[in-house]
Amino acid sequence: MSTVVLRVKLILAFTLVIAVVTLCFAGYLLVQQERTASAALVTRATGITGVLARLVTPAVETDNRREVSNSLAAVYGHADLRYVVVMKASGEVYQEQSVGTLAPGEELHEDSRHERVVQTRGGLLHVLVPLSSKGNHLGTLVAGFSRQSIDDAIRSSQVALLVGAFVILLIGVGVAWFVSGNIARPIRAVAKRLTRLAQDLVDSARSQESAGMQQASGIEQTRRTMELVLASAQQIAENSSAVLGNAERTVAGNRDVALRIKELDSHAEKAAEILAAIMQVADRTDLLALNAALEGTKAGEAGRGFTLVAAEMRRLAESVMESVAGIRRLMSDMRAASQVAVQAGQEGIALSEETTRSARDIAQVTQRQRKATEQVGQSMDDMAATVTDAMARTRQTAANAAELAAAALQLGTLVDSGRPTPSPVPVVDQARLPASATADGSKR
Amino acid sequence: MSSGGVPLPEALPDSLDRVPEPERGRDGDAVALMLVRVGGRWFSLDARMVQEVAVKGAVTRVPTAARHVLGVAGLRGDVVPVISLEQMIGSVGPAAPGLGTTLPRLVVVRAGECDLALVVDEIRGIIDELPATVTAEIRNAGRPPFLGAEFEWQGKLVCVLDVPQLVAAAAGGSQGGA
């Protein structure tokens, strides 16, 4: 049904075009026909009038009215000839033959004696031919020819043209019916396909828009995470710098402690040497006291006091030796402790140097991590700008798709019912886009 | 001593099976005894027979000497054989920890005309009174004859050395070894 309406419209359009072309062509033909017929009538009229003038000239010269009348009667059966008048130079009508009478007010021009004059008045073609003989102006032959035959022929041509135009119009209508059938169906199919494609395009644009919003949200979250990582890296760098400083101070302190312990060890060795001397003296004293006691013992009762003194000296020497032995033990413990301290200090130095290297490595790694994090943040910003631009293009695409869908639907509606209807495809809402996806990127 | 030319006493004790007893003074008092430690064992010997005590210095080993003869040492211009009591007894056991604050000593004893230097690790001193806790005589075939009775002194079991027997044993072993 809908296709019929379109086809009727197409047929009307074709018919109008064909009618206009046909009318223009017919009008042109009629004008040309009238011109040709008029020219042919003038030629024929001038020819007949010239021949008649040569026939009647001798009779007029001899004033033979009978001969003039016979000459006029010889040509007077022509269908288009309405009258023939022979006038003398004085203007007197010498001979006259006519179907009717001349129209009132018919006058001949004075200069008609010198040339043929063709005039059209009162629906007749008037031809004036001067009559002359041997240079003498004898009068004028005037003949009137009717345009009736030309008008009849023109009317016949008009009827024929009208019939031909009608036939052409009918053929045009038929052709238009056939052509419109081949045009309307593809247009309607194309309109439906366009509508479907536009709808798909709108749906795809919406999906891209949603994905873009999610991507923008993810980028924003990643950027915030990168900011946290960057802050953590900076804090780690500061802490590692503090650790590096502490480790370096610890290394210096441990080296100083090791140096002091070496000095203490040296002092302990000197003290051990002194103690060895004391021990040797005490041992000698013990030995002397022992020998003295022996001598006292050998001396019997007389040497008892000597023996007691020697015993006291010996106890004193033993006490000294015991004290020296205790000091030696203490110094041995001190030296062992100092060796342990030296070893611990060396291990501490090694650990501190390792800590220094580790802290330096941590600082370098943190520095690289900070640079990498900054680059990631810059990449996130670039990606956010790209996503923003992509979302703007997606919005533009969605809007274009919506307009295309509306146009396709309108085309389909025009094809279907001939009346435009409002587009059911919703326009893309600009306000639904996230703030982070705005073009200015102010939230970065 | 035949090997090293060190003179050893010719006169040996009368009987090897004589058990030495702690000598008493004329008034019945105990004689002075010198307490020495060799390894983990304590010994005592008559202080009157001790010539001197010296620091154990360099000892020159004597070839073909008996095992208990460590060598000879020069003391006050005399050459004295140095005897290892530990080698003569057999085993004295390890010394208790914490013993000995002095250097090893040489105790020069004289029996007759013969001087011997005994290597001791420690000399405790000279006691005048013999404790009343003298044990009974211990005699068996394996016990050297110079080891006499034993008594307890300040928680230590002290064996009495018979110096003439010791010199005789050392000289006999030295001669046998030579």
Boltz contact constraints between the chains, C-beta under 6 A:
constraints:
  - contact:
      token1: [A, 283]
      token2: [B, 102]
      max_distance: 6.0
  - contact:
      token1: [A, 283]
      token2: [B, 103]
      max_distance: 6.0
  - contact:
      token1: [A, 286]
      token2: [B, 102]
      max_distance: 6.0
  - contact:
      token1: [A, 287]
      token2: [B, 53]
      max_distance: 6.0
  - contact:
      token1: [A, 290]
      token2: [B, 53]
      max_distance: 6.0
  - contact:
      token1: [A, 290]
      token2: [B, 123]
      max_distance: 6.0
  - contact:
      token1: [A, 291]
      token2: [B, 52]
      max_distance: 6.0
  - contact:
      token1: [A, 291]
      token2: [B, 53]
      max_distance: 6.0
  - contact:
      token1: [A, 293]
      token2: [B, 126]
      max_distance: 6.0
  - contact:
      token1: [A, 294]
      token2: [B, 50]
      max_distance: 6.0
  - contact:
      token1: [A, 297]
      token2: [B, 32]
      max_distance: 6.0
  - contact:
      token1: [A, 297]
      token2: [B, 47]
      max_distance: 6.0
  - contact:
      token1: [A, 297]
      token2: [B, 126]
      max_distance: 6.0
  - contact:
      token1: [A, 321]
      token2: [B, 101]
      max_distance: 6.0
  - contact:
      token1: [A, 322]
      token2: [B, 101]
      max_distance: 6.0
  - contact:
      token1: [A, 325]
      token2: [B, 101]
      max_distance: 6.0
